[in-house]
């Protein structure tokens, strides 16, 4: 059906999600209009796009940033263009992988020499720089603008939106910093990553640093930081060993002229697939010709002292042909199983209903891979797997003792050093104490070497396949949460309370080369570690920052520089955003509250919204019509909002959660055009 009205809408945020909304508006507008040969109905669509950063890449994906900042996904994974045949066909654009291949065949004249050089050596399984993904986003936007349907105009405003106010007649005034307001019929909040206020501890550290003449770098997007201010040759405390840590590591090492070189190793330490370096498993040394990394310092590096709750970084990604391991198929935590809860009118609990299913899949992935790759480690391997499958059959799991039965079965068939300790995968140093810095550093390097070795084995490593099952399951859980929801108390205590950090530390890690690089830096004396459970403070007597781990003797680590290698907190009530602060203050939006099992209300990280499409709920409980939300600010209605969209895999399962953000953008676009 066509439309004869004139529509004006504003998109606040011009990164990938804002670009997706624009793309869906164009696609659906073209679909709704009469054929080109028909009469002009006079229908017009005007889109205002507001962002202080360049449209397309937005803030995070700026093409000019350092090429040392890598994406956390391989080339075949991301897209800003949907591939769902049920949606309106795109007017232009492709997935990143298709764009990458096209640029290798016929490079666009606008590509820089650095971009051409990266693309020339970039394969489907490689991890691109964020800069080259930003170039893809910019190129995609340019293609969209070159194929605007009849009757559409787009205007970009390189400034900050400071307020969105309802005019009372179904319209909104979008106030701009340093400009006249825009009067529009609808507004899309596609704000992405926002700067946040510091917590109490961080404010104390920042204030103390100012008083003592120390350098404190708070959480920030790595590309926004001037790393040249970090002094060379001095200890530097770095808190956080997630993805931002590797950005910091790269800038302070390779970014200062250091080099990683491949070296041949005559010996490699091997141990059982299921054992962690901390398990005390027997090790053997075998001669081989394996290749490792050595770091050649430039002399301009600081001494990086890394700290995190676990004491180790995230586990590295396995070397796989696809995003999910092809050898792992979910048997228990499936979309069909999740659908049975909804069909029965049950809102599932995470710990009670969902985790037991995914736990079974993780166990099966581990032991089935172990039997395939190390049958000598299992007594009667085929009989063992048959019994394991029967023991884990999900029948009345709320009252059964299936976990105890599995433990007993494993104890009777699997060698002690090959048994899976699932919680221990995310805490490899748990239960260990260290008497010296050297002992701790050696343990972390051992863990890194072991993790990199497992990543190289890919689908032949039981631990990585266990993580692969969790990764598959995470895609299912995203749909469960977004489609039917889970109980408030299980969201607070289970999903966000423990599972999120657990699975992110296992399945959201960096490329395997980062583990190899970190091990090389530690061997070169450029990086050392604080230990698990560190406590940070200011030592005013010594005039330094101080970090202490209760598991490393009485050793206190001191430095005059401290870097927070943490992403800014994604909490709408803490975000430093003029438009978000105004919307909260005026009551057009509110954070979502959830009830704990004790009946205590807890303020969550995201906005309270009414689906579908997602529109914010105001302070008085009414839905703000004409105002839409997409992306990170939906973190209380959806789970795992950090990744925008994945392209369709060439093989294996296609999860509904993969392109959910693009479908959300499509719902918003169709709703705007139908108002």
N, C-alpha and C positions, 0 to 999 in steps of 0.2 A: 504494500500500500504506500502510495506517495504521500508527501506532506506539502502543504501550500503555505506554511507559516515561516516566519523568520525567527531563527533561534540564535541566541548568543550565550555562550558558556565560557567559563574560565577554568583552566587547569593550573593549580598551584603546585609546582614541582615539575621540572622538565627533564628528569632522569629517565631511566628505563620504564618506570611505571607510568609516568606522565606521557611518555612517548607511546606506550601501549594504548592509553585512553584515546590519544589523538588518532592513532592508527585505526582503532575500532570505530571512532566517530566517522572517519572518512569511509571505511568499508561499509558500514551500515547506512550511511547517507546515500552512497551510490546505489545500494541495493533497493532503497526505498523510493528512488526517483524514477519518473517515467523514462522511457528510452530516449536516446539522443534525438531521434527523429520526431518525437512528440512535441507538443507545444510547451513553451516555457511557463511553468506555473508560478514563477516569481519567488519560489522558496529559496531562502538564504540561510546558510549556517556560518556564523563567525565564531572562531575559537581564539580566546586570549590565553597565552601560555606565559606564566609568571615564574621567573627563577633568576637569582643573581648570577647563576652559573650557566655556561653554554648549554643550549637545548640539545637533547640527545644524550650526551654523556652525563650531564648534570654535575653534581659535586664529586661523586666517588670515582667516576670513570674518565676523568679528564685525559685526553690523548697526550698532553705534554708532560705527564708525570714520569717518574723514573721507571725504566723497563725492568728494574729489579723487583718491582711489586708484581707478583704473579697472582692470577686467578686461582681459586680453590677448586676449579672444575676444568675438565679437559675441553679441547676445542669442539668435540662433537656434542657437547652438552647444552650450552645456553642458546636462547633465542629471545627476541622481542616481538617476533611475528608468529601468530598462532598457526597451527597445522590441523586444527579440528575441522573436519569437513562439515560439521553441523553449524559452524559459524559463517558469517558473511565472508566471502573470499577477500583476501588483502588486496589493496589497490597497488601495492608495491612491496618490495622487501623480501628477505630470505632469512633463514637461520644463520647463526654465526658460522657454522661449518660450511654451509653453501657459499657464504660470502668469502670465507677464507680461501676455498678452492677456486672461486672465480678470480680473486685477486692474484693468485699464483699464476693462473693462465693469462690473464690480461689485467695487469695492475692499473688501478685508477691513476690518472695523471696527478691528482692532488696528494697522493701518498708521499710521505717524506722518505729519505734514504733509510732512516732507522726503521720505519714501518715496513718498507720493502724487504729489508734485510731480515727482520723477524719473521715476516710472512713466508719468505723463501724457504726457511728451515722448519716451519711449523707444521706438524702433522696432526691427524685427527686425535691421537692419544696424548698429544703434548699439552702442557699447561700454558696458555697464553698470558701475556702481560695484561694488566688492567688497562694499560694505555692503548693496546691494539683493540681491546674490546670497546673502549671508548670511541676509537675510530670507526668501528662497525656501527655503533649506535648513531654517530654523526652521519655516516654514509646512508644509513637506513632512513633517518629523518629527511635527508636531502632528497632521497628517492620519493618519499611520501609527498614532499612539497612539490616535486616535479610532476606528480600525478594527481593533483588536487581535482576532485570531481567538480562538475559544473555547480556553481552557486556557493562554493566554499571559499572562505578567506581565513587566514591564520595570521595572527600578530603576536610577536614575541616581545616580552617586556623584561629586559635584563636588570631586574631590581627585586627587592624583597616585598612580599605582601605583608602588610602590617596588621590588617584587620579584615574580617568578613562580617558585614552587618546586614541583617534583614531589613528591607525598607518597609515591610508591612503589607505590600501589595503583590507578594509572590516573587519579588526580585531581591537581588543582593547587591550591595556596594562593596567592591573589593578595593580596599585602600592600599595604595602603593607608596613606598618610601620615595619621597621626592617627586611625586607625580599626582595627577588628578585621579580620582577613583574610577573604577570600571563598573558600570551598571550592567548586570548580567542576570539571566534567568536561572542559572544553576552554577554550582561551584564543585570542583573535584579536588579533594585534598590528597595529593600524591606526594607527600612531603619527604619520604625516604628517611635517611639517617639524619637525625638532628643532634646538635650539640646539647649537652645536658649540664645542669648544675652539679657541682662536686658534692660528694657526701661529706659528712662531718669529719671523718678521718682525713680525707683528701684536702679539705679546707684547712685543717690544722697543719698538715704537712706543707701546704703551699704558703701559709702564713709564716710558719717557722723558717722555711727556706728564705723568705724575704728578709726576716730578721737576722739570720745567720750568714747571709750572703751565699746561700747554696743555690743550685739549679734544680728546679722541679718542673718536669714536663707532664702536665695532666693528660687524661685520655683525650685523644684526638684522632682524626683521620690521618694516617701516616704521611700522606702527600701534603698535608697542611703544615707539617713540622719542619722547621729549619734545623736539620741535623748537624750543621756545621758548628752550632753552639756547644755541642757535647765535646768536652776536652779530650784530646788524645793522651794515651799513656796513663790515665787515671782510672780507678775503679768507678764503675757506673752500675747502680742497682736498677734492674729492670723487673718490674712486677707484671706477671702474666706471661704464660708460655703457650697461648693459643695462636691464632693466625696472625694477629698483629705483631707478635713477638718476632716472627720470621721476617717481617718487614723491617723492624728495627735492626735485627741482626744483619740483614743485607746491607742497609745503609751505612752501618758502622764498620763494615768489613770490606766487602766487594766495592761498596760505594766510596771507600777511601783508598782504593787502589790495590787491595789484597786480591789474591788469586787462588782458586781451587784448581788443583791439577790431579789427574788420574795417576795412580801408582799401582804397581803389581804387588800383591801380597803373597808370600810363599806359604802362609798358613792361614787357615780360617777356623775359628772356634765354632763348633756345632753342638747342639743339644736338642732334646726332644721337642717336637712340634708344640706340645701342649704346655711345656714348662716355661715359666718366666725366669729372667736372670735372677730374680730374688727368691726363687723357689728352692734353691740349694740343689738343683738337679745336677747330676754328674755331667761333666763336659769332656769332650774329646777334641784333640787337635789333629786335623788332617791336612796333609800337604795339598795345595791346589794352586791355581793361578788366578785367583779372584782379583777383581779390580776394586780399589777403594779410592778415597779422596784424601789429599793432603792439602793443607792450607799454607800458602806462602804469604806471611804478613807484609804489609807495606811500611809498618812502623807508625802509622797514623791512627791505629785503632785504640780505643779505650779497652780496659779490662772489663768485659761484660760479666756481671754477676746476676744470673737469672733465677727467678723465684716464681713459684706457683703453689697452689694448694697441694697438688699431687707431687710436686717436686720434679716432674718430668713434663715435656711437651705433649701435645696431642699425638696420638699414633698416626703414622704416615699412611697415605692411601696405598692400597695394593695396586700392582701393575696389572690392569685388566683391559680387555678389548672394549668393554662397554662400561657404562656408569654403574651398573649392578653386575655382580658375578653371574655368569650364565649357568654355572653349576649349582647354584642355590635357587631352589624353588620353595616358596612358603607353603607349608602344609597346614598350619594351624591359624596363624594370624593373617587370614586372608580377607579380602574385601567381602566375600560371601559370608564368612563367619561374622564379620562386623555388621553386615546387613541383617543378620538374624536378630541382633539386639533391637534394632529399630523396628523390625517386623513384629516383634513381641511387645513393643511399647516400652522397652527398657532403656533407660539412660545408663550406660555402663560406667562402672568405676574403673579407674586405671589399674591399681594394684590388685583388685579382686577379680576383674573380668578380662582385661586386655593384656596386662603383662604376663600372666601365666601362659597365654597363647604364644606370645612372642618369645618367651623364655624357652618354650619347647622347640621352636624353630631354631633358636641359637644353639641349643644342645644338639639337635639333629645335624645341623650344618657342621658342627665341630666333629662329632664322632663319626659321621658318615665319611667326612674327608680324611679323618685319621685312619679309618679302616682301608680306604682306597690308597693312601700314600704310605702308611706304616702298618700294614697288617700284622707285622711281628710284635707290635706293641699291644695287641688285643688277643685275648684267648678266645678261640672259636668266634672269629669276627662276624661271620654271617649270622650265626645264632644270636650273638650279642645284639646286632642291629634289629633283628626280628623281635627280640624281647624288649629292647628299648622302645621300639615303635608301639608295642602293645602297652607298655607301662605308661607312656605319655599320652595315650589316647584320651582326649578331653571328655571324660565322663564325670559329671558331678565333681569338678575339680575344687569346688569351694570346700568340700568336706573330705576329699580323699587325701591320702598321704603320698601323692605321686612323687614329690621331690625326694622324700626319704627313700622311696622305693627305687628311684633312679640312682641315688647315691649308693645304695646297697648293690645294685646291679653293676654299676661302674667299678666299685671296689672289688668285685669278684672277677672282673674280666679285663680291666685296663691297668697297665703298669702305673705305679704311683706317680712317676714323673711325667706321665702323659695325660693326666686327668685335667679337665677344664675347671678352672676357678674363674667363673664368669665375672663376679664383682672385682676380682683381682686384676683383670685385664686393664681396667681404668686406673688402678692404683698399684703400679708395679713395685713401688718402694714401701708399701704398707707393711707395718710390723717390723721393719728393720731399723736398727740404730747404727750410727756411724761415729767413729771416734776422731775423725780428722776430715779436713776438706778434701785431701787427696783420695781418701777412701770413698767419700760421697761422689766425687767427680768420676772416679773409675766405675762406680756402679751405674751412673747415668749414661756414660759412654757405652758400657756393656748393653744397657737397655736399648740405646739408639742403634747400635750395630745389629743387635738381634732383630729389632723392628724393621730396619732396612732390608735385612736378609729375608724376612718373612714377606715383605712387600714384593721383593724380586721373585719369590716363589709364586705369587699370585694365587691362582685357584688351587694350587697344590699345598697351600698352607692352611691347616685347620683353624688357627687363630684368625687369620684374615677372612676366612669363609664364615666364621662366627660373626665377625663384624659385618660381613656382607649380608647375613641374614637380618641383623639389626637394622642395616641400612634399608633393605627391602621393607622391613616392618615399619620403619619410620614413615615411608611413603603411604602405607595403609593407614597408619595412625593419624596422619594429617587429614585424610578424608573423614575419618571417624569423628574427629574433633570439629571440623568445619561443617559437616553435614548434619550430624545429630547431636553433637556435644557430648561431654562427659560430665559427671557430677562435679559440682563446685569443689567439694572437699578433696576429691581425687585429683582435680586440676592443680590445686594449691599444694597439696602434700605429696602427690605422686608424680604426675607428668612434669610439672615445673619444680617440684620440691626436690626430686633426686634423679629422675630419669633423663631430663634434658641435659644436665651437665655430664651424666654418665655416657649417653650415646654420642654427644657432640665430641667428647674427648676421644672416642673410638672411631666414629664414622665421618667426622668433619675435619679431619686432619689435613696437613699440607701434602704436596707431592713428596715422594720418597726421597728425592734428592735433598730435601731440606734436612731430613734426619741424618743423612750422610754428611752434609755440610756442617751441621752442628757438632757431630762427633769429631770431625776434623778440626774444628775451631777449638774444641775442648782439649784435644791432643796437642794442639799448638800453643796452649796456654792463653788463648784469647778469651775463652769463655770458661767460667766456673759456675757453680750452683749453690743455692742456699739450703735446699732440703725441703721436705714436706711440711705443710702447716706453718709457714713463716709468719712472724709477727714483725710489723714495721713501726718504727718510732723515730723521734728526733733525739739524738744525744747532744744536748745543749752544752755539756761540759767539753766534749770532744769537737763540737761544731760540725757534726755529720749526721746523715741519715744512718739508721741502724736496722739490720734485719737479723732475726734469730729463729732458727728452727729447733723445736724441742727434741728432734731426733738426731741432731748432730752435736753431741757433747755439749759443751758450754761455749761453742764458737759463735762469736758475734761478727757479722760482716758490716763494714762501714764504708761509706762513700759520700762524696760531696755533690754527687749528681744522682737523681732518681727519675726514672722514666716509667710512666704508667702505660704498659703495652696492652691496654684494654680498650675495647670499643666504647664510645660514650654510651651511657645507659639508655636503653630504649624504653623509656617510661614517659608517658604523655604528661604526667604531673610534674616531671622534673626537666622536661625538655626546654631548652632556651630557644624559643621560637616566638617572635612577636605575634604571629597570627594564632598559634596554639594558645598562648597565654591569654590573648583577647577572647578567643572562643570559650575558653574555660571560665574566664572572669564574667563574661556576659551570659553564661549558662546555655549557650547553644550546643555545647558538648559537655560530657562528663566522663571521668574514668569509670571503668566497670568495677563494681564490687562483687566479690565472691565470698561465700560463707565457708568457714572451716568446719571441721567435724564437731568442734565445740560450739558452733553457732556464732563465732566471731567474724565480723565483716573484715575482709582484707582488700585493700585497693590493688588492683592488678596493673599490669604495664600498659594495657591498651585502652582504647575508647569503648564505651558502651555503645553498641550499634544494633540496628534492626536490619536483618537481611530480608530478602535479596532484592535489589542490590543493597550494599551496606550503606546505611544512612545513620548519622549519629543520633543518639538519644540525648535530649537536653536535660538540664538540671531538674526540670519539673516533670520529667518522665515522658515528654512528648517527643515524637520523631520530627527532626528538622528536615522537612521536605525540600528537595532541590539541592541539598548538600550531601556529598558523597565522600566515602573514604576508601582508599585503596592502599594496600601495602603494609608497612611496618606498624602503623597505628592500629591495625586490626589484630594485634598480638593477643588480645583477650578473647577473640572470637575464632581465630585460626591459630594453628601452631606451626612453627617453622616458616615464618614470613620473610626471613632474610633473603632467601633465594627467590628471584622473581619468577622464572619459568625455565623449564627444560624442554629441549626439542624431543620429538618422538624417537625412541630408540630404533635401530635397524632390526633388532631381534629382542626377544624376551618380553616380559610383561610391560604393559602400558598402564601406569597408575593414573587415576583421575586427578591426583594432587599435582601431577607434573606441570600442567598448564592451567592450574586453577586461577592464578593471578590474571592470565589473559582472558579467561572466561569471566572473571569478575569485572575486568575492564569492558568486556563486551556487554555485560548486563547493564553497567553504568551507561554506556553509550546508547544502548537501545532505550533505556529509561529516559534519558535526556531528550532524545529525538521524538519520543512519544508523548512528552508532557504538553 
